[in-house]
Amino acid sequence: MAVYLSSEKKQEIFQKFGGDANNTGSIEGQVALFTFRIKSLSEHLNKFKKDHATRRSLLMMVGKRKSLLEYLKRKDIGKYRSLIQELGIRG
């Protein structure tokens, strides 16, 4: 795990979206964590445009988040819609 993500911040994200700080397996919590990490890496890439290793990591995270969101959309469309609204993703 990267240095920018403290365990307190991770617990806060899972508390808010996963229902419990220890519920790290919840789809909503994982999507929220990926969203936080994606925003952080995007800010890094705005400063360091030639950091291709980080760009690749960012693209892999976006793909993982997309697959988790597709799974959530298939299982529970209501949770999917409220999650993307709350996280501010998908325009």
N, C-alpha and C positions, 0 to 999 in steps of 0.2 A: 504494500500500500504506500502511496506517495506521502510525502512529508506534509503537504498542504491540508491533509484531512486528519484532524485529531479524533481520538476516540470519543471525546465528548460531543463533537459535531456529528459524528456518525450515529451515536446513540440518540441525539436530538432528532435527526432525520427519521430514524426508525420509530421513535416515540410518536412523532407527528403523523407519519404516513402508514406505519406498520401496525399501530395500535399498542405496541409494547417495545421497549428499548432492546429486548432480547429476541424479538421476532424478526430476525434478519432474513428469513426465508420468504417473507411476504412479497408478492409481486409489486405491490404499490410502493413498499419501502425500497426495493431494489431499483425500481424505475426512478424514484426520487433521488437515490444516491447516484445513479448514473447521470441524472440531469445536473446535479451539483458538480460532479466531476467534469462533465462536458463543458459547463460554463467556465470552470476554472482553467481547463486546458485551452479553451477558445481565447481567453484573456492572455494566456501565455503566448499563444501563437500570433496574437496581434503585435506583441513586442518582438518576438523572435520568428520572423517569417521563414527562415531557412531550416528550422528544426523539423526535419522530415520524420524522425523517429516518433516525436510527439504527435505529429499529424497522423501517422499511421495508427497510433494508440487511440487517438480521438475518433478516427473513422471506425475502428473496431468497437469502441464503446457505443457509438451511435447505432451500429448494426445490432448489438446486443440489446440495447434499449428498444429498438424497433421490434425485434422479435418478441420481447417480453410484452410490449404494448399490443402486438397482434394476438398473443395468447390471451391477455386480459380481455381484449375486445371480443374474442370468441366465447370466453367463459361468462363474463358479466359486463354487458354493455353500459350499464349504469355506473359502475365503479370506474370503467374506462373513461367515460365522459367527464365525470367529476374530477378524476385525477388529472387529465390533460388541461382541464379548466383551472384547477388549483396550481398546477406547475407552470402554466402559461406556455405550453408547447403546442405545436400544430396550429399556429396562427389563430 
